[in-house]
Amino acid sequence: MMKRLYLLLALCCGAGQAAAGLLSWPGYQDEDGAILLQAHGRHVDPYFAMKALLTADELGLSIASAADAWTAWLAPRQESNGSFPRFERQADGVWRRAADADADDSTLAMWISLLNRRYRRQEMPPALQASLARARRALWRLRQARSGVYDYTAGAKLAYLMDNVEVYAALRDDCVNTGASCRRMRQLAAALPKTFWEAKTRRWRVASRDIPPIAFYPEAAAQLFPDMADLPVMPGQASFDAWLRGEGRPWLVQDKAHLDFPWGVLALAALRGGREDAARAWLRQAAPARGTPRWNVLEEAVFQGLTHRLATAAEQEQRQEE
């Protein structure tokens, strides 16, 4: 009954296209293919754009059209060193480089994953193959020779757990799709617990050094990332249920005093943990933030993807009952 009601609510609230399996985000993607950080904004952060596409894909939405327009826009803007900066649209409509990537390792990882997942069933165009090769080389240059983890940017000597989990996922995508990066994937899988897992506290450290103050981001959010990437569960690592009962409570109720933004991507952990109810709760609690400054393209992708995923489950249940 609840799932049937959810389906009706999803359709009546303007989520019909998402329920049908189509990623549609007017206001977020320009006609030229650029994907904006916020609806009708003037900033592009490639990390968020690609994380949004990959998340929508994981939740079952068709991203082909949006991804093709995006790669056609971004690939020519890849820098000679392989990286992808952030961009700002000027008053005359021209895009200009605004800043370096916030984190080169995770941004490069998103590009590697996106190209491999988009072209997992068909041949990748030569220009994108060349771009992928540049991104691989740029990422590999960030690897710490001693620890085996990846710095967030060149020369930093600082690695982050969440970034490295995304790098691991990208190397795995590259290994599965092209046969490249397999050895590096295995090396990173072995390096991650050595650098970031704390056996005494049974928690993941969020950084290789200079640990940030305790807060939901990055401390609480980071605990779910390894499991979301299918990395082996460490002895004593908290389950999603345990996380939700403790430090995950602000996420479930969308407590603005503890959250910088809705963190919809963590709903993927809820689904993996068999907690569809928690994913539905996020969708309900976070919906009022849609269209506000706290909502970005990644939250929109999660919102649409969850709408599709839960509506599909409701339809299947209804057919079984008939």
C-alpha positions as a Markdown table, in Angstrom:
| # | Residue | x | y | z |
|---|---|---|---|---|
| 1 | Met | 0.0 | 0.0 | 0.0 |
| 2 | Met | 2.8 | 2.4 | 0.9 |
| 3 | Lys | 4.7 | 1.8 | -2.3 |
| 4 | Arg | 1.5 | 2.2 | -4.4 |
| 5 | Leu | 0.9 | 5.5 | -2.6 |
| 6 | Tyr | 4.5 | 6.6 | -3.2 |
| 7 | Leu | 4.1 | 5.9 | -6.9 |
| 8 | Leu | 1.0 | 8.2 | -7.1 |
| 9 | Leu | 2.8 | 10.9 | -5.1 |
| 10 | Ala | 5.9 | 10.7 | -7.3 |
| 11 | Leu | 3.8 | 11.1 | -10.5 |
| 12 | Cys | 1.7 | 14.0 | -9.2 |
| 13 | Cys | 4.8 | 15.9 | -8.0 |
| 14 | Gly | 6.4 | 16.4 | -11.4 |
| 15 | Ala | 8.6 | 13.3 | -11.3 |
| 16 | Gly | 6.9 | 11.5 | -14.1 |
| 17 | Gln | 9.9 | 11.5 | -16.4 |
| 18 | Ala | 12.1 | 10.1 | -13.6 |
| 19 | Ala | 9.5 | 7.4 | -12.9 |
| 20 | Ala | 9.7 | 6.5 | -16.6 |
| 21 | Gly | 13.5 | 6.1 | -16.4 |
| 22 | Leu | 14.6 | 9.3 | -18.2 |
| 23 | Leu | 17.1 | 11.7 | -16.7 |
| 24 | Ser | 15.6 | 15.1 | -17.4 |
| 25 | Trp | 17.0 | 18.2 | -15.7 |
| 26 | Pro | 16.0 | 21.4 | -17.4 |
| 27 | Gly | 17.9 | 24.3 | -15.8 |
| 28 | Tyr | 20.9 | 22.1 | -15.0 |
| 29 | Gln | 22.2 | 21.3 | -18.5 |
| 30 | Asp | 22.6 | 24.0 | -21.1 |
| 31 | Glu | 22.0 | 23.5 | -24.8 |
| 32 | Asp | 25.7 | 23.4 | -25.3 |
| 33 | Gly | 26.0 | 20.4 | -23.0 |
| 34 | Ala | 27.5 | 22.1 | -20.0 |
| 35 | Ile | 26.1 | 20.8 | -16.7 |
| 36 | Leu | 25.6 | 23.5 | -14.1 |
| 37 | Leu | 26.3 | 23.1 | -10.4 |
| 38 | Gln | 23.0 | 24.6 | -9.5 |
| 39 | Ala | 19.9 | 25.2 | -11.6 |
| 40 | His | 20.1 | 28.2 | -13.9 |
| 41 | Gly | 23.5 | 29.0 | -12.4 |
| 42 | Arg | 26.7 | 30.1 | -14.1 |
| 43 | His | 29.2 | 27.7 | -12.5 |
| 44 | Val | 30.4 | 24.2 | -13.7 |
| 45 | Asp | 32.2 | 21.9 | -11.3 |
| 46 | Pro | 33.0 | 18.8 | -13.4 |
| 47 | Tyr | 33.2 | 16.6 | -10.3 |
| 48 | Phe | 29.6 | 17.2 | -9.3 |
| 49 | Ala | 28.4 | 17.0 | -12.9 |
| 50 | Met | 30.0 | 13.6 | -13.4 |
| 51 | Lys | 29.1 | 12.3 | -10.0 |
| 52 | Ala | 25.5 | 13.2 | -10.8 |
| 53 | Leu | 25.5 | 11.3 | -14.1 |
| 54 | Leu | 27.1 | 8.2 | -12.5 |
| 55 | Thr | 24.7 | 8.3 | -9.6 |
| 56 | Ala | 21.7 | 8.6 | -11.9 |
| 57 | Asp | 23.0 | 5.7 | -14.0 |
| 58 | Glu | 23.5 | 3.6 | -10.8 |
| 59 | Leu | 19.9 | 4.3 | -9.9 |
| 60 | Gly | 18.6 | 3.1 | -13.3 |
| 61 | Leu | 18.1 | 6.3 | -15.2 |
| 62 | Ser | 19.1 | 6.6 | -18.8 |
| 63 | Ile | 22.0 | 9.0 | -19.0 |
| 64 | Ala | 23.1 | 8.5 | -22.6 |
| 65 | Ser | 21.9 | 11.7 | -24.1 |
| 66 | Ala | 23.0 | 13.9 | -21.2 |
| 67 | Ala | 26.3 | 12.2 | -20.9 |
| 68 | Asp | 27.1 | 12.5 | -24.6 |
| 69 | Ala | 26.3 | 16.2 | -24.6 |
| 70 | Trp | 28.4 | 16.7 | -21.5 |
| 71 | Thr | 31.5 | 14.8 | -22.8 |
| 72 | Ala | 31.3 | 16.7 | -26.0 |
| 73 | Trp | 31.4 | 19.9 | -24.0 |
| 74 | Leu | 34.1 | 18.9 | -21.4 |
| 75 | Ala | 36.6 | 16.9 | -23.5 |
| 76 | Pro | 37.9 | 19.9 | -25.5 |
| 77 | Arg | 38.4 | 21.7 | -22.2 |
| 78 | Gln | 40.6 | 19.1 | -20.6 |
| 79 | Glu | 43.9 | 20.7 | -19.8 |
| 80 | Ser | 47.3 | 19.6 | -21.2 |
| 81 | Asn | 48.2 | 17.9 | -17.9 |
| 82 | Gly | 45.0 | 15.8 | -18.1 |
| 83 | Ser | 43.0 | 17.6 | -15.4 |
| 84 | Phe | 39.6 | 19.3 | -15.5 |
| 85 | Pro | 39.3 | 22.8 | -13.8 |
| 86 | Arg | 36.1 | 24.5 | -12.7 |
| 87 | Phe | 34.4 | 27.0 | -15.0 |
| 88 | Glu | 32.3 | 30.2 | -14.8 |
| 89 | Arg | 30.0 | 31.7 | -17.5 |
| 90 | Gln | 30.6 | 35.3 | -18.3 |
| 91 | Ala | 28.0 | 37.9 | -19.0 |
| 92 | Asp | 28.5 | 37.5 | -22.8 |
| 93 | Gly | 27.9 | 33.7 | -22.4 |
| 94 | Val | 31.5 | 32.6 | -22.8 |
| 95 | Trp | 32.9 | 30.0 | -20.4 |
| 96 | Arg | 36.2 | 30.8 | -18.7 |
| 97 | Arg | 38.4 | 28.8 | -16.4 |
| 98 | Ala | 37.5 | 29.8 | -12.9 |
| 99 | Ala | 39.6 | 27.6 | -10.6 |
| 100 | Asp | 41.6 | 24.4 | -10.4 |
| 101 | Ala | 39.6 | 21.3 | -9.6 |
| 102 | Asp | 38.7 | 21.1 | -5.9 |
| 103 | Ala | 40.3 | 17.6 | -5.9 |
| 104 | Asp | 42.2 | 16.4 | -9.0 |
| 105 | Asp | 42.1 | 12.7 | -7.9 |
| 106 | Ser | 38.3 | 12.4 | -7.6 |
| 107 | Thr | 37.6 | 14.6 | -10.6 |
| 108 | Leu | 39.9 | 12.5 | -12.8 |
| 109 | Ala | 38.3 | 9.4 | -11.3 |
| 110 | Met | 34.8 | 10.6 | -12.3 |
| 111 | Trp | 35.9 | 11.1 | -15.9 |
| 112 | Ile | 37.5 | 7.7 | -16.1 |
| 113 | Ser | 34.4 | 6.0 | -14.6 |
| 114 | Leu | 32.0 | 8.0 | -16.8 |
| 115 | Leu | 33.7 | 7.1 | -20.0 |
| 116 | Asn | 34.0 | 3.5 | -19.1 |
| 117 | Arg | 30.4 | 3.1 | -18.0 |
| 118 | Arg | 29.0 | 5.1 | -20.9 |
| 119 | Tyr | 30.9 | 3.0 | -23.5 |
| 120 | Arg | 30.8 | -0.4 | -21.8 |
| 121 | Arg | 28.7 | -1.8 | -24.6 |
| 122 | Gln | 30.0 | 0.1 | -27.6 |
| 123 | Glu | 33.3 | 1.4 | -28.9 |
| 124 | Met | 34.6 | 4.6 | -27.4 |
| 125 | Pro | 35.3 | 7.4 | -30.0 |
| 126 | Pro | 39.0 | 7.9 | -30.6 |
| 127 | Ala | 39.0 | 11.4 | -29.2 |
| 128 | Leu | 37.6 | 10.1 | -25.9 |
| 129 | Gln | 40.0 | 7.2 | -25.9 |
| 130 | Ala | 42.8 | 9.8 | -26.1 |
| 131 | Ser | 41.2 | 11.9 | -23.3 |
| 132 | Leu | 40.9 | 8.8 | -21.2 |
| 133 | Ala | 44.5 | 8.0 | -21.6 |
| 134 | Arg | 45.5 | 11.5 | -20.5 |
| 135 | Ala | 43.3 | 11.2 | -17.5 |
| 136 | Arg | 44.8 | 7.9 | -16.5 |
| 137 | Arg | 48.3 | 9.3 | -16.7 |
| 138 | Ala | 47.3 | 12.4 | -14.7 |
| 139 | Leu | 45.7 | 10.2 | -12.0 |
| 140 | Trp | 48.7 | 7.9 | -11.8 |
| 141 | Arg | 51.0 | 10.8 | -11.2 |
| 142 | Leu | 49.1 | 11.5 | -8.0 |
| 143 | Arg | 49.9 | 8.1 | -6.5 |
| 144 | Gln | 52.1 | 8.1 | -3.4 |
| 145 | Ala | 54.9 | 5.6 | -4.1 |
| 146 | Arg | 55.2 | 4.5 | -0.5 |
| 147 | Ser | 51.6 | 4.2 | 0.7 |
| 148 | Gly | 50.0 | 3.4 | -2.6 |
| 149 | Val | 47.1 | 5.9 | -2.1 |
| 150 | Tyr | 46.5 | 9.0 | -4.2 |
| 151 | Asp | 47.0 | 12.6 | -3.3 |
| 152 | Tyr | 44.1 | 14.9 | -3.9 |
| 153 | Thr | 46.4 | 17.2 | -6.0 |
| 154 | Ala | 50.0 | 17.1 | -7.2 |
| 155 | Gly | 52.5 | 17.8 | -4.4 |
| 156 | Ala | 50.0 | 17.8 | -1.6 |
| 157 | Lys | 51.2 | 14.7 | 0.2 |
| 158 | Leu | 47.7 | 14.4 | 1.5 |
| 159 | Ala | 45.2 | 11.7 | 0.6 |
| 160 | Tyr | 41.5 | 11.6 | 1.5 |
| 161 | Leu | 39.4 | 8.4 | 2.1 |
| 162 | Met | 36.4 | 9.5 | 0.0 |
| 163 | Asp | 38.5 | 10.5 | -2.9 |
| 164 | Asn | 40.5 | 7.3 | -2.9 |
| 165 | Val | 37.4 | 5.2 | -2.7 |
| 166 | Glu | 36.2 | 7.0 | -5.9 |
| 167 | Val | 39.6 | 6.4 | -7.5 |
| 168 | Tyr | 39.3 | 2.7 | -6.6 |
| 169 | Ala | 35.9 | 2.5 | -8.3 |
| 170 | Ala | 37.3 | 4.3 | -11.4 |
| 171 | Leu | 40.3 | 1.9 | -11.7 |
| 172 | Arg | 37.8 | -1.0 | -11.4 |
| 173 | Asp | 35.6 | 0.4 | -14.1 |
| 174 | Asp | 38.7 | 0.9 | -16.3 |
| 175 | Cys | 39.9 | -2.7 | -15.6 |
| 176 | Val | 36.5 | -4.3 | -16.3 |
| 177 | Asn | 35.9 | -2.3 | -19.5 |
| 178 | Thr | 39.3 | -1.9 | -21.1 |
| 179 | Gly | 41.6 | -4.2 | -19.2 |
| 180 | Ala | 43.7 | -1.2 | -18.1 |
| 181 | Ser | 44.4 | -0.2 | -14.5 |
| 182 | Cys | 43.8 | -3.7 | -13.1 |
| 183 | Arg | 47.1 | -3.9 | -11.3 |
| 184 | Arg | 46.7 | -0.4 | -9.9 |
| 185 | Met | 43.1 | -1.3 | -8.7 |
| 186 | Arg | 44.5 | -4.2 | -6.8 |
| 187 | Gln | 47.3 | -2.1 | -5.3 |
| 188 | Leu | 44.9 | 0.5 | -4.1 |
| 189 | Ala | 42.5 | -2.1 | -2.6 |
| 190 | Ala | 45.4 | -3.3 | -0.5 |
| 191 | Ala | 46.6 | 0.2 | 0.4 |
| 192 | Leu | 43.2 | 1.7 | 1.5 |
| 193 | Pro | 42.9 | -0.2 | 4.8 |
| 194 | Lys | 46.6 | 0.2 | 5.6 |
| 195 | Thr | 46.3 | 4.0 | 5.3 |
| 196 | Phe | 42.8 | 4.7 | 6.5 |
| 197 | Trp | 41.4 | 1.9 | 8.7 |
| 198 | Glu | 41.8 | 2.3 | 12.5 |
| 199 | Ala | 41.5 | -1.1 | 14.1 |
| 200 | Lys | 41.2 | 0.3 | 17.6 |
| 201 | Thr | 38.3 | 2.5 | 17.0 |
| 202 | Arg | 36.9 | 0.4 | 14.2 |
| 203 | Arg | 36.4 | 3.4 | 12.0 |
| 204 | Trp | 37.8 | 4.8 | 8.8 |
| 205 | Arg | 40.1 | 7.8 | 9.0 |
| 206 | Val | 39.0 | 10.5 | 6.6 |
| 207 | Ala | 42.5 | 11.7 | 5.7 |
| 208 | Ser | 46.1 | 10.4 | 5.7 |
| 209 | Arg | 47.1 | 13.3 | 8.0 |
| 210 | Asp | 45.8 | 16.6 | 9.2 |
| 211 | Ile | 42.5 | 15.0 | 10.3 |
| 212 | Pro | 39.6 | 17.5 | 10.1 |
| 213 | Pro | 37.5 | 18.3 | 13.1 |
| 214 | Ile | 34.7 | 15.8 | 13.9 |
| 215 | Ala | 31.6 | 16.7 | 11.9 |
| 216 | Phe | 29.0 | 15.0 | 9.7 |
| 217 | Tyr | 31.1 | 15.9 | 6.7 |
| 218 | Pro | 33.5 | 14.4 | 6.3 |
| 219 | Glu | 33.7 | 12.2 | 9.3 |
| 220 | Ala | 30.2 | 10.6 | 9.4 |
| 221 | Ala | 29.6 | 10.6 | 5.6 |
| 222 | Ala | 33.0 | 9.0 | 4.8 |
| 223 | Gln | 32.2 | 5.9 | 6.9 |
| 224 | Leu | 29.7 | 4.7 | 4.2 |
| 225 | Phe | 31.9 | 5.3 | 1.1 |
| 226 | Pro | 34.0 | 2.1 | 1.2 |
| 227 | Asp | 30.9 | -0.2 | 1.4 |
| 228 | Met | 29.2 | 1.8 | -1.4 |
| 229 | Ala | 32.2 | 0.9 | -3.6 |
| 230 | Asp | 32.0 | -2.8 | -2.7 |
| 231 | Leu | 35.3 | -2.7 | -0.8 |
| 232 | Pro | 35.7 | -5.6 | 1.7 |
| 233 | Val | 34.0 | -4.9 | 5.1 |
| 234 | Met | 36.6 | -4.5 | 7.8 |
| 235 | Pro | 36.4 | -6.4 | 11.1 |
| 236 | Gly | 34.0 | -4.4 | 13.4 |
| 237 | Gln | 33.0 | -2.0 | 10.7 |
| 238 | Ala | 29.6 | -0.5 | 11.4 |
| 239 | Ser | 26.6 | -1.7 | 9.3 |
| 240 | Phe | 24.4 | 0.9 | 7.7 |
| 241 | Asp | 21.8 | 0.2 | 10.4 |
| 242 | Ala | 24.3 | 0.9 | 13.2 |
| 243 | Trp | 25.5 | 4.0 | 11.4 |
| 244 | Leu | 21.9 | 5.3 | 11.0 |
| 245 | Arg | 21.1 | 4.7 | 14.7 |
| 246 | Gly | 24.1 | 6.8 | 15.6 |
| 247 | Glu | 25.9 | 9.4 | 13.6 |
| 248 | Gly | 23.5 | 9.0 | 10.7 |
| 249 | Arg | 20.5 | 10.4 | 12.5 |
| 250 | Pro | 21.0 | 14.0 | 11.3 |
| 251 | Trp | 21.0 | 12.7 | 7.7 |
| 252 | Leu | 17.8 | 10.8 | 8.2 |
| 253 | Val | 15.9 | 13.7 | 9.6 |
| 254 | Gln | 17.8 | 16.3 | 7.5 |
| 255 | Asp | 18.9 | 18.4 | 10.4 |
| 256 | Lys | 20.2 | 21.6 | 8.9 |
| 257 | Ala | 22.3 | 22.4 | 11.9 |
| 258 | His | 24.5 | 19.4 | 11.2 |
| 259 | Leu | 24.3 | 19.1 | 7.4 |
| 260 | Asp | 25.9 | 21.4 | 4.8 |
| 261 | Phe | 23.6 | 20.1 | 2.2 |
| 262 | Pro | 21.2 | 17.1 | 1.9 |
| 263 | Trp | 23.8 | 14.4 | 1.1 |
| 264 | Gly | 21.4 | 12.4 | -1.1 |
| 265 | Val | 24.2 | 10.2 | -2.4 |
| 266 | Leu | 24.1 | 8.4 | 0.9 |
| 267 | Ala | 20.7 | 7.0 | 0.0 |
| 268 | Leu | 22.7 | 4.6 | -2.2 |
| 269 | Ala | 24.1 | 3.1 | 1.0 |
| 270 | Ala | 20.6 | 2.8 | 2.4 |
| 271 | Leu | 19.5 | 0.8 | -0.6 |
| 272 | Arg | 22.6 | -1.4 | -0.4 |
| 273 | Gly | 21.8 | -2.0 | 3.3 |
| 274 | Gly | 18.3 | -3.1 | 2.5 |
| 275 | Arg | 16.8 | 0.0 | 4.0 |
| 276 | Glu | 14.5 | 1.3 | 1.3 |
| 277 | Asp | 12.5 | 2.9 | 4.0 |
| 278 | Ala | 15.4 | 5.1 | 4.9 |
| 279 | Ala | 15.9 | 6.1 | 1.2 |
| 280 | Arg | 12.2 | 7.0 | 1.1 |
| 281 | Ala | 12.5 | 9.0 | 4.3 |
| 282 | Trp | 15.4 | 11.0 | 2.7 |
| 283 | Leu | 13.4 | 11.7 | -0.4 |
| 284 | Arg | 10.5 | 13.0 | 1.8 |
| 285 | Gln | 12.6 | 15.0 | 4.2 |
| 286 | Ala | 14.9 | 16.5 | 1.6 |
| 287 | Ala | 12.2 | 17.5 | -0.9 |
| 288 | Pro | 11.6 | 20.9 | 0.6 |
| 289 | Ala | 15.3 | 21.8 | -0.1 |
| 290 | Arg | 14.8 | 21.2 | -3.9 |
| 291 | Gly | 15.3 | 24.5 | -5.7 |
| 292 | Thr | 17.0 | 26.2 | -2.8 |
| 293 | Pro | 20.7 | 27.2 | -2.6 |
| 294 | Arg | 21.3 | 23.9 | -0.6 |
| 295 | Trp | 20.3 | 21.8 | -3.6 |
| 296 | Asn | 22.8 | 21.0 | -6.4 |
| 297 | Val | 23.0 | 18.9 | -9.5 |
| 298 | Leu | 24.0 | 15.8 | -7.5 |
| 299 | Glu | 21.0 | 16.1 | -5.2 |
| 300 | Glu | 18.8 | 16.4 | -8.3 |
| 301 | Ala | 20.2 | 13.3 | -9.8 |
| 302 | Val | 19.6 | 11.3 | -6.6 |
| 303 | Phe | 16.1 | 12.8 | -6.3 |
| 304 | Gln | 15.2 | 11.7 | -9.8 |
| 305 | Gly | 17.0 | 8.4 | -9.5 |
| 306 | Leu | 15.3 | 7.4 | -6.3 |
| 307 | Thr | 11.9 | 8.4 | -7.7 |
| 308 | His | 12.5 | 6.1 | -10.5 |
| 309 | Arg | 13.9 | 3.2 | -8.4 |
| 310 | Leu | 11.1 | 3.4 | -5.8 |
| 311 | Ala | 8.3 | 3.9 | -8.4 |
| 312 | Thr | 9.6 | 0.8 | -10.3 |
| 313 | Ala | 9.5 | -1.2 | -7.1 |
| 314 | Ala | 6.0 | 0.0 | -6.4 |
| 315 | Glu | 4.9 | -1.0 | -9.9 |
| 316 | Gln | 6.4 | -4.5 | -9.6 |
| 317 | Glu | 4.7 | -5.0 | -6.3 |
| 318 | Gln | 1.4 | -3.9 | -7.7 |
| 319 | Arg | 1.7 | -6.3 | -10.6 |
| 320 | Gln | 2.4 | -9.1 | -8.2 |
| 321 | Glu | -0.7 | -8.3 | -6.1 |
| 322 | Glu | -3.0 | -8.2 | -9.2 |
